[in-house]
């Protein structure tokens, strides 16, 4: 319980320290287990774990759809438009840089 006199930062640091210590203790217990298997964390109170069948369910993934053939004219137009856009942006930045140099 947090009292009104306590500093909020100190309480937060105390909670973080306690949770870190608990995590380190749990990791140490897992490392010391003779089977060498990682144990699942304890379930959160008020929740129900997944049934075993749900974790073993297999889902069929359909193969990817075949790609449409590329139209050469469309690809050329898109590439040309991209190059023009880059040139326009470069010229815009050069123009802005020149205006700033004149104003300074």
C-alpha positions, 0 to 999 in steps of 0.5 A: 500500500502506498502512503501519502507521504511516500514519493511516487518515484521511489515507489515506482523504483521499488516496484520495478526492483521487486519485479526484477528480483522476482524475474531473476529468481524465476530464471535462476530456478529454471536454470537449476531445474534438472530436466533442462526444459523451460517451464511456462510462467504461472497462469494469470489469475482470472484467466483460462489457458488455451486448451491443448487442442488449440495449441496443436491446431494446424492451419493450411496456408494457400499457395501465393497467387501467381503474379500478373505479367508486367506491361513494359509500357506501364513500367516505363511510364512509372519509372519515368514519372519517378525520375521526374519526381526526384528531379523536381524535388532536388531542384526544389531543395536547391532553390530553397537553399539558395533563397536561404543563402540570399536571406542570410 
